[in-house]
Amino acid sequence: MPHTGVFFIPSSPNAPNIVGLLTERLRSVYSDEAIPIGRWVLEHKLMRDTPSCLPASAHAPNPAPKPRYVQFLSMTNYPKVGFIYASENVDGENPKTKTTTESGMIMSTVPNASSTEIFRHFVRCCEPIWCHRHSVSVTGAVYEVGDFRVRLGEVRQMQPHARPRGTIMEIEWKGPSMIAAALSTSFLDHDGSQIGNEMDIDGGIDSDMETPYIPTEAQIQLEYEQVSHLIKEFWTCIYNSNDSNNNKQLSAAAVQEAILIPDVGREVKQKIAQRRQPGWQEREKRRRKKRREAIALDRSWGGFSEKQQQQQDEEEEDIEGDVDLARQYMELFRFNR
């Protein structure tokens, strides 16, 4: 479950090479600690409902309907998962109707192939109702800097017209996390030794198991706030570096940030809340016991083979943290269109 912060610098007509400046500052501030580890690519598509032809006064005394969006996001660091961020279905004619989320948007995760097909369906069959406003892509490099992982790249609009839109920097905290420990699937045996993998048949089916410490919602929120301060300090150290040659060029740029945005941590808090419910530990122990028995008898579990089930578990373990990162990108890439 990563803690991340995303910073976006919009492009201007006479903008310098912001990617190059930030890369130079990253290496100058952290010198040998900034280790390049690869490349990354991101793609974002925005759909918006077709605006009404009626003026706002035609909806009086009710307010004019707000625009609705459907956003699609894919990242090479999560190649199997596609993210869909859609406006809630709220009746604009009824002012008493309220959204169930703070942001008014609902996040869904689907296989990447399904996300691509859903977008094609919108373009082919829903064009009179929904219009494709724009598509942007990001290509950049990934750096390891101590307890941080930095992704830096240039944002370019591909549709409807190709043009640069700015620079993006994602800062991910890789250090210790109480939330990550609480979401871990590892359990402890009765003697305190860890049963490293729930697929371990030799781990003792009837061994006593205990759950890790489950933080309260206030503690979860406190960790989000504390890590956000660390990420902002990291960004400030790079952005406001004492560089006499390039300081004026960066200081004039308006930076948009997305860290503690609405609904951040929503899925994480829900999953941890389930672990605080009475009887969760017993239900989890029974589930693990049945899975070990099925594997020992060389049977599939839930329609999956052992290898397929392991792959599914690995994807599910990261999905809650991924949606927070996807929200941050989508809030920035909407561009108020």
Secondary structure in CASP SS format (residue, H / E / C, confidence):
PFRMAT SS
TARGET T0000
AUTHOR 0000-0000-0000
METHOD secondary structure of the structure
MODEL  1
M C 1.00
P C 1.00
H E 1.00
T E 1.00
G E 1.00
V E 1.00
F E 1.00
F E 1.00
I E 1.00
P E 1.00
S C 1.00
S C 1.00
P C 1.00
N C 1.00
A C 1.00
P C 1.00
N C 1.00
I H 1.00
V H 1.00
G H 1.00
L H 1.00
L H 1.00
T H 1.00
E H 1.00
R H 1.00
L H 1.00
R H 1.00
S H 1.00
V H 1.00
Y H 1.00
S H 1.00
D H 1.00
E H 1.00
A E 1.00
I E 1.00
P E 1.00
I E 1.00
G E 1.00
R E 1.00
W E 1.00
V E 1.00
L E 1.00
E E 1.00
H E 1.00
K E 1.00
L E 1.00
M E 1.00
R E 1.00
D E 1.00
T C 1.00
P C 1.00
S C 1.00
C C 1.00
L C 1.00
P C 1.00
A H 1.00
S H 1.00
A H 1.00
H H 1.00
A C 1.00
P C 1.00
N C 1.00
P C 1.00
A C 1.00
P C 1.00
K C 1.00
P C 1.00
R C 1.00
Y E 1.00
V E 1.00
Q E 1.00
F E 1.00
L E 1.00
S E 1.00
M E 1.00
T C 1.00
N C 1.00
Y E 1.00
P E 1.00
K E 1.00
V E 1.00
G E 1.00
F E 1.00
I E 1.00
Y E 1.00
A E 1.00
S E 1.00
E C 1.00
N C 1.00
V C 1.00
D C 1.00
G C 1.00
E C 1.00
N C 1.00
P C 1.00
K C 1.00
T C 1.00
K C 1.00
T C 1.00
T C 1.00
T C 1.00
E C 1.00
S C 1.00
G C 1.00
M E 1.00
I E 1.00
M E 1.00
S E 1.00
T E 1.00
V E 1.00
P E 1.00
N H 1.00
A H 1.00
S H 1.00
S H 1.00
T H 1.00
E H 1.00
I H 1.00
F H 1.00
R H 1.00
H H 1.00
F H 1.00
V H 1.00
R H 1.00
C H 1.00
C C 1.00
E C 1.00
P C 1.00
I C 1.00
W E 1.00
C E 1.00
H E 1.00
R E 1.00
H E 1.00
S E 1.00
V E 1.00
S E 1.00
V E 1.00
T E 1.00
G E 1.00
A E 1.00
V E 1.00
Y E 1.00
E E 1.00
V E 1.00
G C 1.00
D C 1.00
F E 1.00
R E 1.00
V E 1.00
R E 1.00
L E 1.00
G E 1.00
E E 1.00
V E 1.00
R E 1.00
Q E 1.00
M E 1.00
Q E 1.00
P C 1.00
H C 1.00
A C 1.00
R E 1.00
P E 1.00
R E 1.00
G E 1.00
T E 1.00
I E 1.00
M E 1.00
E E 1.00
I E 1.00
E E 1.00
W E 1.00
K C 1.00
G C 1.00
P C 1.00
S C 1.00
M H 1.00
I H 1.00
A H 1.00
A H 1.00
A H 1.00
L C 1.00
S C 1.00
T C 1.00
S C 1.00
F E 1.00
L E 1.00
D C 1.00
H C 1.00
D C 1.00
G C 1.00
S C 1.00
Q E 1.00
I E 1.00
G C 1.00
N C 1.00
E C 1.00
M C 1.00
D C 1.00
I H 1.00
D H 1.00
G H 1.00
G C 1.00
I C 1.00
D C 1.00
S C 1.00
D C 1.00
M C 1.00
E E 1.00
T C 1.00
P C 1.00
Y C 1.00
I C 1.00
P C 1.00
T C 1.00
E H 1.00
A H 1.00
Q H 1.00
I H 1.00
Q H 1.00
L H 1.00
E H 1.00
Y H 1.00
E H 1.00
Q H 1.00
V H 1.00
S H 1.00
H H 1.00
L H 1.00
I H 1.00
K H 1.00
E H 1.00
F H 1.00
W H 1.00
T H 1.00
C H 1.00
I H 1.00
Y H 1.00
N C 1.00
S C 1.00
N C 1.00
D C 1.00
S C 1.00
N C 1.00
N C 1.00
N H 1.00
K H 1.00
Q H 1.00
L H 1.00
S H 1.00
A C 1.00
A C 1.00
A C 1.00
V C 1.00
Q E 1.00
E E 1.00
A E 1.00
I C 1.00
L C 1.00
I C 1.00
P C 1.00
D C 1.00
V C 1.00
G C 1.00
R H 1.00
E H 1.00
V H 1.00
K H 1.00
Q H 1.00
K H 1.00
I H 1.00
A H 1.00
Q H 1.00
R H 1.00
R C 1.00
Q C 1.00
P C 1.00
G C 1.00
W H 1.00
Q H 1.00
E H 1.00
R H 1.00
E H 1.00
K H 1.00
R H 1.00
R H 1.00
R H 1.00
K H 1.00
K H 1.00
R H 1.00
R H 1.00
E H 1.00
A H 1.00
I H 1.00
A H 1.00
L C 1.00
D C 1.00
R C 1.00
S C 1.00
W E 1.00
G C 1.00
G C 1.00
F E 1.00
S C 1.00
E H 1.00
K H 1.00
Q H 1.00
Q H 1.00
Q H 1.00
Q H 1.00
Q H 1.00
D H 1.00
E H 1.00
E H 1.00
E H 1.00
E H 1.00
D H 1.00
I H 1.00
E H 1.00
G H 1.00
D H 1.00
V H 1.00
D H 1.00
L H 1.00
A H 1.00
R H 1.00
Q H 1.00
Y H 1.00
M H 1.00
E H 1.00
L H 1.00
F H 1.00
R C 1.00
F C 1.00
N C 1.00
R C 1.00
END
